[in-house]
Amino acid sequence: MRILLIRHAKAADRALFFGNDMKRPLVQKGIERSKKLFGALKDTFKIDLIVSSEAVRAYQTAKILNEFFKEAPLVKEPLLNPGASESDYLKVIKKHSGANTLAMVGHEPDISETVGYFLGCEYLNVKIKKSSITELLYEEGLFELRALIYPSLLERAD
């Protein structure tokens, strides 16, 4: 099974957003960067299912991803809300084990901690940037890191 862990795109500054953090939306720069990245990768992956945190910024990111992978159903999952643990991510993976490629849109530091845990290296210091995609292969209970794809990679390629 291929797993794509996607950090939500750039959102409104937490310090300047007065309201429930779960309702903090994406900013235009975040929308544009994620569209550029997801559009560039639309022929690289075939996503079977997109699962998103219920937070507005994550769900907006998942909807942008869904624009490029229209065949993939999009569902909200409270287990991926901010503060999700490695076991929460694993529960989502097991719940959707029939998917060949599962995309999960979540938050930091949850994703980087989960990647370290899945790779058997809890102290792995990986910086997962906004809109980034971490590709893992999951077979026979083991995870393999396949790729870290940052939006800035496209900027360097231009």
C-alpha positions as CSV (number, residue, x, y, z in Angstrom):
1,M,0.0,0.0,0.0
2,R,1.3,3.5,-0.9
3,I,0.6,6.1,1.8
4,L,0.9,9.8,1.1
5,L,1.1,12.0,4.2
6,I,0.3,15.5,3.2
7,R,0.7,18.5,5.5
8,H,-1.9,21.2,5.0
9,A,-1.0,24.2,2.9
10,K,-0.1,27.6,4.4
11,A,-2.9,28.9,6.6
12,A,-3.7,32.2,8.3
13,D,-1.2,33.0,11.0
14,R,-2.3,31.4,14.3
15,A,-1.2,34.4,16.4
16,L,-3.3,36.8,14.2
17,F,-6.4,34.5,13.9
18,F,-9.0,35.2,16.6
19,G,-11.2,32.2,16.7
20,N,-11.3,28.5,17.0
21,D,-8.0,27.1,15.5
22,M,-10.0,24.3,13.8
23,K,-11.6,27.0,11.6
24,R,-8.3,28.7,10.5
25,P,-8.4,28.9,6.7
26,L,-5.7,28.7,4.0
27,V,-4.2,31.9,2.7
28,Q,-3.9,32.6,-1.0
29,K,-0.2,31.7,-1.2
30,G,-1.0,28.3,0.4
31,I,-3.7,27.7,-2.1
32,E,-1.5,28.6,-5.1
33,R,1.5,26.5,-3.9
34,S,-0.5,23.4,-3.3
35,K,-2.3,23.7,-6.6
36,K,1.0,24.0,-8.4
37,L,2.5,21.0,-6.5
38,F,-0.6,18.7,-6.8
39,G,-1.1,19.6,-10.5
40,A,2.6,18.7,-11.2
41,L,2.1,15.3,-9.6
42,K,-1.3,14.4,-11.0
43,D,0.3,12.0,-13.5
44,T,2.7,10.5,-10.9
45,F,0.2,9.1,-8.5
46,K,-3.2,7.4,-8.7
47,I,-4.9,8.1,-5.4
48,D,-7.8,5.8,-4.3
49,L,-8.9,7.7,-1.3
50,I,-8.2,11.1,0.4
51,V,-8.7,11.3,4.1
52,S,-8.5,14.7,5.9
53,S,-8.4,16.2,9.3
54,E,-11.6,18.0,10.1
55,A,-9.7,21.3,10.5
56,V,-10.7,23.8,7.8
57,R,-7.1,24.3,6.6
58,A,-6.5,20.6,6.1
59,Y,-9.9,20.0,4.5
60,Q,-9.3,22.9,2.1
61,T,-6.0,21.4,1.2
62,A,-7.6,18.0,0.7
63,K,-10.2,19.6,-1.6
64,I,-7.4,21.1,-3.7
65,L,-5.8,17.7,-4.0
66,N,-9.2,16.3,-4.9
67,E,-9.4,18.7,-7.8
68,F,-6.5,16.9,-9.4
69,F,-7.6,13.4,-8.3
70,K,-11.3,13.6,-8.9
71,E,-11.8,9.8,-8.9
72,A,-10.7,9.6,-5.2
73,P,-13.4,10.0,-2.7
74,L,-12.7,12.6,0.0
75,V,-13.7,12.0,3.6
76,K,-13.1,13.8,6.9
77,E,-11.5,11.9,9.7
78,P,-11.4,13.2,13.3
79,L,-8.5,10.9,14.1
80,L,-6.3,13.2,11.9
81,N,-7.2,16.4,13.8
82,P,-4.3,18.3,15.3
83,G,-2.6,16.3,18.0
84,A,-3.0,13.0,16.2
85,S,-0.8,10.2,17.4
86,E,1.1,7.5,15.4
87,S,-1.6,5.0,16.5
88,D,-4.3,7.3,15.2
89,Y,-2.6,7.4,11.8
90,L,-2.2,3.6,11.9
91,K,-5.9,3.2,12.7
92,V,-6.8,5.2,9.6
93,I,-4.4,3.1,7.5
94,K,-5.9,-0.1,8.8
95,K,-9.5,1.2,8.4
96,H,-8.8,1.9,4.7
97,S,-6.4,-1.0,4.0
98,G,-8.2,-1.8,0.7
99,A,-6.8,1.3,-0.9
100,N,-3.7,0.9,-3.1
101,T,-2.8,4.6,-2.5
102,L,-4.2,6.4,0.5
103,A,-3.6,10.2,0.9
104,M,-4.0,11.6,4.4
105,V,-4.0,15.3,5.0
106,G,-2.9,16.4,8.5
107,H,-0.8,18.6,10.7
108,E,2.7,19.1,12.2
109,P,4.3,18.0,14.3
110,D,2.0,15.0,14.0
111,I,3.2,13.9,10.6
112,S,6.9,14.1,11.2
113,E,6.5,12.2,14.5
114,T,4.4,9.6,12.8
115,V,7.0,9.2,10.0
116,G,9.8,8.7,12.6
117,Y,7.7,6.2,14.5
118,F,6.7,4.2,11.4
119,L,10.4,4.1,10.3
120,G,11.4,2.8,13.7
121,C,13.3,6.0,14.4
122,E,11.3,8.0,16.9
123,Y,14.0,10.7,17.1
124,L,14.1,11.2,13.3
125,N,14.3,14.9,12.7
126,V,12.4,15.5,9.5
127,K,10.9,18.9,8.7
128,I,7.6,18.5,6.9
129,K,6.9,21.8,5.2
130,K,3.4,23.1,4.4
131,S,1.8,21.3,1.3
132,S,4.6,18.7,1.4
133,I,4.0,15.1,0.5
134,T,5.7,12.2,2.4
135,E,5.4,9.0,0.4
136,L,5.6,5.7,2.3
137,L,5.3,2.2,1.2
138,Y,3.5,-0.1,3.7
139,E,3.9,-3.8,3.2
140,E,3.7,-6.7,5.7
141,G,3.5,-4.4,8.6
142,L,6.7,-2.5,7.6
143,F,7.1,1.1,6.4
144,E,9.6,2.3,3.8
145,L,10.2,6.0,3.1
146,R,10.0,6.5,-0.6
147,A,10.0,10.3,-1.1
148,L,9.7,13.7,0.5
149,I,8.3,16.1,-2.0
150,Y,8.3,19.8,-1.1
151,P,6.6,22.6,-3.1
152,S,10.0,24.4,-3.3
153,L,11.3,21.6,-5.5
154,L,9.1,22.9,-8.3
155,E,10.4,26.4,-7.8
156,R,14.0,25.2,-8.2
157,A,13.0,23.3,-11.4
158,D,11.6,26.5,-13.1
